[in-house]
Amino acid sequence: MPIPEDVTGFELDADVRQELKSLPKTLADDVARNLVMVARLLDSEPEEAYQYSRVALRLASRVAAVREAAGFASYMTQRYSEALTEFRAARRMTGRADLWPVMADCERGLGRPERALAMAGEPEVKQLDKAGQVEMRLVAAGARTDMEQFDAAVVTLQSPELASSTVHAWTARLRYAYAEALIAAGRADEARDWFAKAAEADTDGTTNASERLAEIDGVEFTDTLDPELDEDEAESVDAPAKKRGGGDNADDRVIFEDEEDVEEYYDEDDLEIDDDFDGVVPERAQDAEDRKAEDRKAEESKAEETEAAKVKADADAEADKS
């Protein structure tokens, strides 16, 4: 695959560049540029990242950083068997335990949640830093959910890290996972609070906690830039200074600050302004006309009844005379 000219190995971590020094310089440069492309595309274009990782793997399969990059590219494209193979190879080369949680998650991806749970109890977990231990807890809870052990998943996530008020890089994900576990366990009322806490901690948008919270609260968002939005919907979305009002027909009322806002919202010919403006938008002309038509129909019907009664009375009077 072609590599952009601006790609250089200096975008890689110093540790990775150090590992690549074991290769001939030209080969090291080629591998480095492919690894840079993996890092650039992993989140946005994982399939392309995977292709670059395979090139790097063919060039330098004995470099741990290459095996690790290939593992993550496979993991992101849900090639869990390949990912597990690469992660195991990288771990053998380095002796590090930091890949343990993602290896366990690969077991989940392969439909083996019981193996992921077994890994959560292995000594390697004690070698992880705090972030790694939280990640392992998330994987274990996910494995419990896979096995439909929903209450156990909730208990698995209950920890000092969850209760802490200090926000870390993993805080939002932990709170979000706990909220999801509560939902699965049938404890939706508690879940709402934890989605709110997750949203508060999620300054980088790593979860969709805000959307889940809005969903629970029944709030709907409309994209005003949606080209498929019809004119009537667009007008209602773009209306200035509007908010739902109270009263008997609260769902049909929109409150404005003053009459100028009303005139900006509706065309002048489309209004029937009440004499006493109380902040509630006047009815659309069509609604008013419909009501007037009903009133006219009622009046006409009453007039017809009156005329019929008069005719009958006249007829009765003529009959009496004869």
Secondary structure, DSSP 8 states (H G I E B T S, - for coil): ----TT--GGGS-HHHHHHHTTS-HHHHHHHHHHHHHHHHHTTT-HHHHHHHHHHHHHH-TT-HHHHHHHHHHHHHTT-HHHHHHHHHHHHHHH---TTHHHHHHHHHHTT-HHHHHHHHTSGGGGGS-HHHHHHHHHHHHHHHHHTT-HHHHHHHH-SHHHH--S--TTHHHHHHHHHHHHHHTT-HHHHHHHHHHHHHH-TT--S-HHHHHHHHHT-----TT-TT--HHHHHHHH-TT-EE--STTGGG-EE-SSHHHHHHHS-GGGB---SS--SB---BHHHHHHHHHHHHHHHHHHHHHHHHHHHHHHHHHHHHH-
